């Protein structure tokens, strides 16, 4: 089925099928939900205004993922990586009377922070394959189309990224997968 980006029915179909995935991908680049949603809106605005035709819904989806990914990376470059990684909310636990639930929440928050920091430290080419694979729920073939590389190259990059994350996180594979 041909998809025309300026056709309201086609736009609605693509929007409904892609929105959540695009937000997840952008969020895991910028780590701010409001910013991720704004970037996705901008990607859809470009999609609609370009008045393009795609041979299938998948091709339109790949185009949108590429645009959203690039918008997120550009945003990240504009606003220093350190600012993108700052935690918005810090949990405080009283040292003497911390409940086990509060301590677990603090430990979970620290784990999330460590994983984010490790992912952000990856080179761009490795970070993007991890984000697209793990948070975009895309297969190797789709990632290859989006990034303009072979499926084999995607597999190699995912493997290298996981190895680097494993090293950065102290060899605990549970964090990485």
One Martini backbone bead per residue (centre of mass of N, CA, C, O) as a GRO file, in nm:
protein
  177
    1UNK     BB    1   0.093   0.038   0.025
    2UNK     BB    2   0.068   0.358  -0.034
    3UNK     BB    3   0.238   0.646   0.108
    4UNK     BB    4   0.112   0.967   0.191
    5UNK     BB    5   0.211   1.221   0.394
    6UNK     BB    6  -0.048   1.429   0.323
    7UNK     BB    7  -0.238   1.208   0.391
    8UNK     BB    8  -0.450   1.162   0.646
    9UNK     BB    9  -0.470   0.850   0.655
   10UNK     BB   10  -0.171   0.785   0.630
   11UNK     BB   11  -0.076   0.952   0.865
   12UNK     BB   12  -0.239   0.807   1.086
   13UNK     BB   13  -0.120   0.528   1.044
   14UNK     BB   14   0.176   0.605   1.103
   15UNK     BB   15   0.138   0.742   1.372
   16UNK     BB   16   0.009   0.501   1.527
   17UNK     BB   17   0.263   0.299   1.462
   18UNK     BB   18   0.522   0.510   1.561
   19UNK     BB   19   0.522   0.698   1.808
   20UNK     BB   20   0.629   0.523   2.047
   21UNK     BB   21   0.897   0.446   1.917
   22UNK     BB   22   1.007   0.733   1.877
   23UNK     BB   23   1.004   0.815   2.173
   24UNK     BB   24   1.195   0.597   2.276
   25UNK     BB   25   1.436   0.674   2.105
   26UNK     BB   26   1.462   0.971   2.188
   27UNK     BB   27   1.480   0.927   2.492
   28UNK     BB   28   1.753   0.745   2.464
   29UNK     BB   29   1.912   1.011   2.383
   30UNK     BB   30   1.798   1.258   2.590
   31UNK     BB   31   1.644   1.197   2.867
   32UNK     BB   32   1.355   1.347   2.777
   33UNK     BB   33   1.027   1.345   2.731
   34UNK     BB   34   0.951   1.623   2.622
   35UNK     BB   35   1.171   1.632   2.406
   36UNK     BB   36   1.095   1.374   2.259
   37UNK     BB   37   0.810   1.468   2.176
   38UNK     BB   38   0.903   1.716   2.014
   39UNK     BB   39   1.077   1.560   1.808
   40UNK     BB   40   0.846   1.388   1.696
   41UNK     BB   41   0.672   1.620   1.601
   42UNK     BB   42   0.882   1.727   1.402
   43UNK     BB   43   0.897   1.475   1.228
   44UNK     BB   44   0.594   1.479   1.145
   45UNK     BB   45   0.596   1.755   1.017
   46UNK     BB   46   0.798   1.686   0.796
   47UNK     BB   47   0.641   1.456   0.675
   48UNK     BB   48   0.390   1.622   0.590
   49UNK     BB   49   0.539   1.866   0.430
   50UNK     BB   50   0.692   1.690   0.204
   51UNK     BB   51   0.510   1.521   0.022
   52UNK     BB   52   0.545   1.204   0.027
   53UNK     BB   53   0.630   0.881  -0.112
   54UNK     BB   54   0.560   0.538  -0.020
   55UNK     BB   55   0.551   0.194  -0.076
   56UNK     BB   56   0.540   0.176   0.249
   57UNK     BB   57   0.513   0.176   0.584
   58UNK     BB   58   0.806   0.097   0.646
   59UNK     BB   59   0.944   0.326   0.486
   60UNK     BB   60   0.818   0.553   0.651
   61UNK     BB   61   0.930   0.460   0.921
   62UNK     BB   62   1.233   0.478   0.851
   63UNK     BB   63   1.231   0.776   0.790
   64UNK     BB   64   1.135   0.872   1.070
   65UNK     BB   65   1.364   0.750   1.235
   66UNK     BB   66   1.591   0.908   1.103
   67UNK     BB   67   1.486   1.189   1.173
   68UNK     BB   68   1.459   1.155   1.482
   69UNK     BB   69   1.750   1.076   1.534
   70UNK     BB   70   1.877   1.338   1.422
   71UNK     BB   71   1.732   1.534   1.607
   72UNK     BB   72   1.841   1.414   1.872
   73UNK     BB   73   2.143   1.449   1.811
   74UNK     BB   74   2.132   1.755   1.769
   75UNK     BB   75   2.030   1.821   2.048
   76UNK     BB   76   2.264   1.697   2.204
   77UNK     BB   77   2.482   1.884   2.084
   78UNK     BB   78   2.363   2.153   2.186
   79UNK     BB   79   2.319   1.992   2.456
   80UNK     BB   80   2.505   1.879   2.655
   81UNK     BB   81   2.557   1.569   2.771
   82UNK     BB   82   2.545   1.634   3.071
   83UNK     BB   83   2.255   1.759   3.064
   84UNK     BB   84   2.105   1.503   2.951
   85UNK     BB   85   2.196   1.321   3.222
   86UNK     BB   86   2.047   1.466   3.426
   87UNK     BB   87   1.880   1.432   3.700
   88UNK     BB   88   1.562   1.541   3.804
   89UNK     BB   89   1.546   1.321   4.030
   90UNK     BB   90   1.620   1.285   4.378
   91UNK     BB   91   1.685   1.054   4.605
   92UNK     BB   92   1.605   1.045   4.953
   93UNK     BB   93   1.783   0.892   5.228
   94UNK     BB   94   1.786   0.809   5.532
   95UNK     BB   95   2.045   0.666   5.690
   96UNK     BB   96   1.901   0.520   5.940
   97UNK     BB   97   1.568   0.491   5.823
   98UNK     BB   98   1.576   0.310   5.581
   99UNK     BB   99   1.398   0.149   5.377
  100UNK     BB  100   1.399  -0.113   5.163
  101UNK     BB  101   1.242   0.034   4.937
  102UNK     BB  102   1.415   0.288   4.928
  103UNK     BB  103   1.683   0.142   4.872
  104UNK     BB  104   1.595   0.007   4.608
  105UNK     BB  105   1.532   0.267   4.457
  106UNK     BB  106   1.819   0.376   4.477
  107UNK     BB  107   1.959   0.140   4.333
  108UNK     BB  108   1.797   0.160   4.067
  109UNK     BB  109   1.881   0.449   4.003
  110UNK     BB  110   2.184   0.386   3.985
  111UNK     BB  111   2.168   0.181   3.758
  112UNK     BB  112   2.044   0.366   3.548
  113UNK     BB  113   2.272   0.574   3.554
  114UNK     BB  114   2.498   0.381   3.464
  115UNK     BB  115   2.375   0.297   3.195
  116UNK     BB  116   2.347   0.575   3.071
  117UNK     BB  117   2.646   0.650   3.088
  118UNK     BB  118   2.748   0.414   2.915
  119UNK     BB  119   2.585   0.477   2.660
  120UNK     BB  120   2.689   0.776   2.626
  121UNK     BB  121   3.000   0.675   2.592
  122UNK     BB  122   2.948   0.581   2.334
  123UNK     BB  123   2.980   0.576   2.029
  124UNK     BB  124   2.758   0.672   1.799
  125UNK     BB  125   2.751   0.401   1.629
  126UNK     BB  126   2.683   0.226   1.889
  127UNK     BB  127   2.453   0.376   2.030
  128UNK     BB  128   2.236   0.359   1.804
  129UNK     BB  129   2.205   0.049   1.790
  130UNK     BB  130   2.113   0.015   2.081
  131UNK     BB  131   1.866   0.198   2.075
  132UNK     BB  132   1.721   0.060   1.834
  133UNK     BB  133   1.720  -0.229   1.956
  134UNK     BB  134   1.625  -0.190   2.266
  135UNK     BB  135   1.408   0.070   2.226
  136UNK     BB  136   1.290   0.018   1.917
  137UNK     BB  137   1.244  -0.280   1.835
  138UNK     BB  138   1.455  -0.361   1.615
  139UNK     BB  139   1.589  -0.503   1.356
  140UNK     BB  140   1.870  -0.541   1.174
  141UNK     BB  141   1.750  -0.458   0.902
  142UNK     BB  142   1.621  -0.188   0.989
  143UNK     BB  143   1.876  -0.057   1.098
  144UNK     BB  144   2.031  -0.063   0.833
  145UNK     BB  145   1.838   0.120   0.676
  146UNK     BB  146   1.854   0.368   0.864
  147UNK     BB  147   2.192   0.379   0.860
  148UNK     BB  148   2.322   0.259   0.591
  149UNK     BB  149   2.375  -0.053   0.656
  150UNK     BB  150   2.450  -0.359   0.716
  151UNK     BB  151   2.343  -0.625   0.889
  152UNK     BB  152   2.626  -0.720   0.974
  153UNK     BB  153   2.717  -0.447   1.092
  154UNK     BB  154   2.507  -0.437   1.311
  155UNK     BB  155   2.594  -0.690   1.465
  156UNK     BB  156   2.876  -0.590   1.530
  157UNK     BB  157   2.793  -0.333   1.686
  158UNK     BB  158   2.628  -0.469   1.903
  159UNK     BB  159   2.853  -0.643   2.014
  160UNK     BB  160   3.050  -0.411   2.083
  161UNK     BB  161   2.861  -0.257   2.269
  162UNK     BB  162   2.816  -0.483   2.477
  163UNK     BB  163   3.110  -0.510   2.558
  164UNK     BB  164   3.149  -0.217   2.656
  165UNK     BB  165   2.924  -0.227   2.867
  166UNK     BB  166   3.035  -0.458   3.032
  167UNK     BB  167   3.295  -0.313   3.109
  168UNK     BB  168   3.165  -0.049   3.233
  169UNK     BB  169   2.976  -0.249   3.437
  170UNK     BB  170   3.169  -0.489   3.542
  171UNK     BB  171   3.061  -0.758   3.377
  172UNK     BB  172   2.741  -0.725   3.394
  173UNK     BB  173   2.509  -0.860   3.183
  174UNK     BB  174   2.235  -0.773   3.311
  175UNK     BB  175   2.251  -0.471   3.220
  176UNK     BB  176   2.269  -0.516   2.898
  177UNK     BB  177   2.000  -0.725   2.846
   0.00000   0.00000   0.00000
